[in-house]
């Protein structure tokens, strides 16, 4: 991994530096995701085929509506200031110029849309900890695709982040249509996503 510059939590600089060092030096198997969630270095196994297909199908729809100077990224780290967090979303939509070219994480507040697709083993991280972190950092929209939600797969779009909390803009069971507001202006048919 490359060198990392992230603003530490005030008064917590040494612990943050230690976390970042551990994050940088973690030699996870190929395809695994290494993140810092609430001050803990977490390693997630490679995603399932259904997870990858879901990401690919959504990404294909999003490219049809994105301006030329925006990008969709699957391996960009986003920093969560004040939360001891460095997440790697399943998809993040950013203006291309938000990337510094140094490999450093992008502040989550730069994200126009963050997408997390739950896996059975990490669903609560995505539903609770990451939702709070993204909201606290000011990520504009957060789309949670949750094939593990109470036996009924759901897609939930969150927005209007305020003091670490999102407002639910829309929630549908897989099979329904979910509207991504402007600047996307896209209706997503969640029936296309595979169910685990």
C-alpha positions in Angstrom: 0.0 0.0 0.0 1.1 3.5 -0.6 1.8 6.2 2.0 -1.3 7.7 3.5 -2.1 11.2 4.6 -5.3 11.5 6.6 -6.3 14.1 9.1 -6.2 12.4 12.5 -8.9 12.8 15.1 -7.9 15.8 17.3 -6.0 14.7 20.4 -5.7 11.2 19.0 -2.8 11.6 16.6 -0.5 8.9 17.8 -3.2 6.2 17.9 -4.4 7.3 14.4 -0.8 7.1 13.1 -0.5 3.6 14.6 -3.8 2.5 12.9 -2.7 3.9 9.6 0.6 2.1 9.9 -1.2 -1.2 10.6 -3.6 -0.5 7.7 -0.7 0.2 5.4 1.3 -2.9 6.5 -1.6 -5.4 6.5 -0.9 -8.0 3.9 -4.4 -9.3 3.1 -5.0 -12.0 0.6 -5.9 -10.8 -2.9 -9.4 -9.4 -3.2 -9.8 -8.7 0.5 -10.7 -5.2 1.6 -8.7 -3.6 4.5 -10.5 -0.7 6.2 -10.4 1.2 9.4 -13.9 1.2 11.0 -14.4 3.0 14.3 -10.7 2.8 15.1 -10.4 -0.9 14.3 -8.5 -2.3 11.3 -11.0 -4.7 9.6 -10.3 -7.2 6.8 -13.2 -8.4 4.8 -13.1 -11.5 2.5 -13.4 -11.1 -1.3 -17.0 -10.4 -2.3 -19.3 -13.0 -3.7 -20.2 -13.3 -7.4 -23.6 -11.9 -6.6 -22.0 -8.9 -4.9 -19.7 -8.3 -7.9 -22.6 -8.6 -10.4 -24.7 -6.1 -8.4 -21.8 -3.6 -8.4 -21.3 -4.1 -12.1 -25.0 -3.7 -13.1 -25.3 -0.5 -11.1 -22.1 0.9 -12.4 -23.2 0.3 -16.0 -26.4 2.2 -15.3 -24.6 5.1 -13.6 -22.1 5.6 -16.4 -25.0 6.4 -18.7 -25.8 9.5 -16.7 -22.5 10.8 -15.4 -20.8 13.9 -16.7 -17.4 13.2 -18.4 -15.5 14.7 -15.5 -16.9 12.3 -12.9 -15.7 8.8 -12.1 -17.0 5.6 -10.5 -14.4 3.9 -8.3 -14.3 0.6 -6.5 -10.9 0.8 -4.7 -10.6 4.4 -3.6 -10.2 4.9 0.1 -12.4 7.6 1.7 -11.5 9.2 5.0 -14.0 9.8 7.7 -12.6 12.7 9.8 -13.5 12.5 13.5 -14.6 8.9 13.3 -11.3 7.0 13.2 -12.4 5.7 9.8 -11.0 5.0 6.4 -13.5 3.1 4.3 -13.3 1.6 0.8 -16.9 1.7 -0.6 -18.1 -0.8 -3.0 -18.7 2.1 -5.4 -18.0 5.8 -4.9 -18.9 8.5 -7.4 -16.5 11.5 -7.3 -15.5 14.4 -9.5 -12.3 13.1 -11.1 -10.3 16.1 -9.9 -11.0 15.0 -6.2 -8.4 12.3 -6.8 -5.0 13.6 -5.9 -2.9 11.1 -7.8 -1.0 10.3 -4.6 -3.0 7.3 -3.6 -4.2 9.2 -0.5 -7.8 8.7 0.6 -10.4 11.3 -0.5 -12.4 13.0 2.2 -15.8 11.3 2.2 -17.5 14.7 1.9 -16.3 14.9 -1.7 -18.5 11.9 -2.7 -21.6 12.6 -4.7 -22.8 9.0 -4.1 -21.4 6.2 -1.9 -22.7 2.7 -2.5 -22.3 -0.2 -0.1 -23.5 -3.7 -0.9 -23.9 -5.8 2.2 -22.4 -9.2 2.7 -23.7 -11.7 5.2 -20.6 -11.3 7.4 -20.4 -7.5 7.4 -23.9 -6.3 7.0 -24.0 -4.4 10.3 -20.9 -2.5 9.5 -22.6 -1.2 6.3 -26.0 -0.6 7.9 -24.9 1.2 11.0 -21.2 2.2 11.4 -20.6 3.1 7.8 -23.9 4.9 7.4 -23.1 7.0 10.4 -19.5 7.6 9.2 -20.6 8.7 5.7 -23.3 11.0 7.2 -20.9 12.5 9.7 -18.4 13.1 6.9 -21.0 14.8 4.7 -21.2 12.3 1.8 -24.2 13.7 -0.1 -26.0 10.4 -0.9 -25.6 6.9 0.5 -27.1 3.9 -1.3 -27.3 0.7 0.7 -28.0 -2.4 -1.3 -28.9 -5.0 1.3 -29.6 -8.5 0.0 -29.4 -9.8 3.6 -32.0 -7.4 5.1 -34.4 -9.6 7.2 -34.8 -12.1 4.5 -36.2 -9.4 2.1 -33.5 -7.8 0.0 -33.8 -4.0 0.1 -32.3 -0.9 -1.5 -32.3 2.2 0.6 -31.2 5.6 -0.5 -30.1 8.0 2.3 -29.5 11.8 1.9 -29.5 15.1 3.7 -26.7 14.3 6.1 -26.9 16.2 9.4 -24.9 15.6 12.6 -24.0 12.0 11.7 -27.5 11.0 10.6 -29.1 10.6 7.2 -32.7 10.9 6.3 -34.2 8.0 4.3 -35.1 9.4 0.9 -36.5 6.1 -0.4 -36.5 2.4 0.4 -37.7 -0.4 -1.8 -37.6 -4.2 -1.8 -35.6 -5.7 -4.6 -37.9 -5.8 -7.6 -39.0 -2.2 -7.1 -37.7 0.9 -8.7 -35.6 3.4 -6.8 -35.0 7.0 -8.0 -31.6 8.5 -7.7 -32.2 12.3 -7.6 -30.3 15.0 -9.6 -27.5 15.3 -10.5 -28.1 11.6 -11.5 -31.8 11.6 -12.5 -31.7 7.9 -12.8 -34.4 5.3 -12.0 -32.8 2.0 -10.9 -34.7 -1.2 -11.3 -33.6 -3.2 -8.3 -35.1 -6.4 -9.9 -31.9 -6.7 -11.9 -29.8 -7.4 -8.8 -29.2 -11.0 -7.9 -30.5 -12.3 -4.5 -28.1 -14.2 -2.3 
